[in-house]
Amino acid sequence: MRFLAGAFLALGVLVVGSPVVAQPGPARHVTAELVSERQGIAPGETIHVALRQQIQKGWHTYWRNSGDSGEATRIKWDLPAGWQTSDFVWPAPRRLPVGPLMNYGFEGEVLLPVALTAPANARPGEKVNLQAKASFLVCAEICVPEDANLTLALLAWSRHTGNLDDLDEAITTNQCLEGNCALYLHLACQHRVARLH
């Protein structure tokens, strides 16, 4: 399974094909991190993790189909042998009209989930570090390319030890992102394992 950016001058300036992109700088307009539905995964199991973007007010990133201009968020995973991820499961975007152009993307906060599958030979008790590089174009009146090197640590556990005690610990150490479950991601809250809608 699977979970945005474009560029142009915003105030009445016609853009012919090419976006206006600022040079990358130290200021960041998107805070990005990896989050998981829970802290453990059993051998051969699939759970859901997500790229969370917290976007500065007045700025936006883009959906998989960015519209008249733009570029979707991308992620490149560096996983241990045998681990696999799906493409993003894209939530519904917002319409982002600018002059005669119509783009599609996200403002505020968005979760872009993927399915993560552990190999059948994952060793219970082993800590696994998942690494990824996310790239996105974040736009207001200009667009700035940004990227983030991200890490998520998960514990491999056996199906027999992934019980309510383990889930209780996961719940206390993971933040339940209230209001974002509709974006395809149910987190491990109140002893329920997350599943895609």
NORWOQUI-V717996 format. One line per field, one symbol per residue. burial: 1 if it has 9 or more other C-alpha atoms within 8 Angstrom, else 0. Layout:
burial->???
This chain:
burial->01111111110000000011100000000101111111111111111111111111001111111100111110000010001111111110100001100111111111111111111001010101111111111111011111000111111111000100011101100100000110011111000011100
